[in-house]
Amino acid sequence: MRHPADRPATFKDLETVPENKVGELIDGTLYVTPRPAAVHVRASSALGIVVGGPFDFGNGGPGGWWILDEPELHLGDDALVPDLAGWRRERMPQLPAEAAFTLAPDWVCEVASPSTRRLDLAKKLPKYARAGVQHAWIVDPLARMLQVFRRQEKMWLIVATFDGDQKVHAEPFDAIEIDLTRLWGAEAPPA
């Protein structure tokens, strides 16, 4: 759902978005989308665990990152909510006190769904590049695909596309191996 075009939407309009929806402000338009389906939530949650352990907490990895679910990013006049985002702690030594982040993350991840795919790819990815985000991932749980992007100037370069049940090393988190089956809802291995 988009805000009526009678006037540009503002940050104040974000406050009118129902709690069961996600509101984003892009180029003066308020986009309101439904909360994600279970397969979307599973992919995002699993990726947060897989990447967050070694990079946020330093468990089996180098640490040095903040990995957050659905942070609200205020990038100029835009308010974007990626499914996951990460900041190198050398750039952001501590989390801000306010709810919204004004410092662009180093990495964002959008989990594509039929209702958000166009918004994620056509509207949000270009905004992330212009804001200086260095890495972006698009995870598509229905297609069982991960696309990895690196910012080159103000554009995105597709670095890799992975699919199915591969075990991958994907920048900027290539220090660890990611088993893609974890993102698609496959059963966990026996303990």
Beta strands, then each sheet from edge to edge (+ up, - down):
strand 1: 21-26
strand 2: 29-34
strand 3: 65-69
strand 4: 72-75
strand 5: 78-80
strand 6: 84-88
strand 7: 100-101
strand 8: 107-111
strand 9: 135-140
strand 10: 145-152
strand 11: 155-163
strand 12: 167-168
strand 13: 178-179
sheet 1: 1+ 2-
sheet 2: 3+ 6- 8+ 9+ 10- 11+
sheet 3: 5+ 4- 7-
sheet 4: 12+ 13-
end
